[in-house]
Amino acid sequence: MPGPQIRPLDLTDDATAAAVHRIGRAAYAVEAELIGFDGIPALGESLAGMRACPLNWLGALSGDGSLDGFLAWEEEGEAISIDRLCVDPDRFRRGVGSLLLRHALTEVFPERAVVVTTGAANTPAVTLYERLGFSRGPDFSPVPGLTMASFARAAAGGTPWDGGRGSSDPA
């Protein structure tokens, strides 16, 4: 049976937006447990608020057309800032996050520097970013009780870009 298909997502479609919102909240709830911090902004984000975010969206759809996970990013000058990488908890450990990120890095923005942050205690996400060639930058604490890890991946043939901070990403 073939793996998920990767395609852009249109959040003006009500069913697509609802699926993205549901998966994001479920994935961030798992991350909140992993990192011991339940103040992740996306956990309290409304559907309308999520749709209003100026992000580009890419989804992994299973054979039956259901959404397994998604990646959202924004362009920050010459670099890409990954805002969220979320996988439906029912689809964890099946390579969905890796598939989405690899596709984006090789097919969507292959010549761009990429930055991302995640909870430092989110071992699955940290492992994913390191495995796919991201260099770990400094950890930082945006609020007491939360330590975030920053990662950057250089543009093809370039030097590492060390600016910007995306949102937390449960992968």
Backbone hydrogen bonds, N-H to C=O, Kabsch-Sander energy under -0.5 kcal/mol:
donor,donor_aa,acceptor,acceptor_aa,energy
5,Q,61,L,-3.1
7,R,59,G,-2.2
9,L,57,W,-2.0
11,L,9,L,-0.7
13,D,10,D,-1.6
14,D,12,T,-0.6
17,A,13,D,-2.7
18,A,14,D,-2.4
19,A,15,A,-2.1
20,V,16,T,-2.5
21,H,17,A,-2.6
22,R,18,A,-2.5
23,I,19,A,-2.5
24,G,20,V,-2.7
25,R,21,H,-2.4
26,A,22,R,-2.2
27,A,23,I,-2.9
28,Y,24,G,-2.7
29,A,25,R,-1.7
30,V,26,A,-1.5
31,E,27,A,-2.2
32,A,28,Y,-2.6
33,E,29,A,-1.5
34,L,30,V,-2.3
35,I,31,E,-2.7
36,G,32,A,-1.1
37,F,32,A,-1.6
43,L,40,I,-1.8
44,G,40,I,-0.6
44,G,41,P,-1.3
45,E,42,A,-0.7
50,M,46,S,-2.5
51,R,47,L,-2.4
52,A,48,A,-1.6
53,C,49,G,-0.6
53,C,50,M,-1.2
55,L,53,C,-2.3
56,N,73,W,-2.9
58,L,71,L,-2.5
59,G,7,R,-3.3
60,A,69,G,-2.5
61,L,5,Q,-3.2
61,L,59,G,-0.6
62,S,66,S,-2.8
65,G,62,S,-2.4
68,D,60,A,-3.4
69,G,60,A,-1.0
70,F,86,C,-2.8
71,L,58,L,-2.7
72,A,84,R,-2.9
73,W,56,N,-1.9
74,E,81,S,-2.0
76,E,79,A,-3.1
77,G,75,E,-0.5
79,A,76,E,-2.0
80,I,113,A,-3.0
81,S,74,E,-3.0
82,I,80,I,-0.6
82,I,115,V,-2.7
83,D,72,A,-2.3
84,R,72,A,-1.8
86,C,70,F,-2.4
87,V,170,P,-0.6
88,D,68,D,-3.1
91,R,88,D,-3.4
92,F,89,P,-1.1
94,R,91,R,-0.9
99,L,95,G,-2.5
100,L,96,V,-2.5
101,L,97,G,-2.5
102,R,98,S,-3.0
103,H,99,L,-2.3
104,A,100,L,-2.3
105,L,101,L,-2.6
106,T,102,R,-2.2
107,E,103,H,-3.1
108,V,103,H,-1.0
108,V,104,A,-0.8
109,F,104,A,-2.9
112,R,109,F,-1.2
113,A,78,E,-0.6
114,V,153,R,-2.6
115,V,80,I,-2.6
116,V,151,F,-2.0
117,T,167,S,-0.9
118,T,149,A,-1.9
120,A,147,T,-2.7
122,N,119,G,-2.3
123,T,121,A,-1.8
126,V,122,N,-2.6
127,T,123,T,-2.8
128,L,124,P,-2.0
129,Y,125,A,-2.6
130,E,126,V,-2.3
131,R,127,T,-2.7
132,L,128,L,-1.7
133,G,130,E,-1.5
134,F,129,Y,-2.5
135,S,152,A,-3.4
137,G,150,S,-3.3
140,F,148,M,-2.1
146,L,143,V,-1.7
148,M,140,F,-3.6
148,M,146,L,-0.5
149,A,118,T,-3.5
150,S,138,P,-0.5
151,F,116,V,-2.7
152,A,135,S,-2.1
153,R,114,V,-2.8
155,A,159,T,-0.6
156,A,110,P,-0.6
158,G,155,A,-3.0
171,A,169,D,-0.9
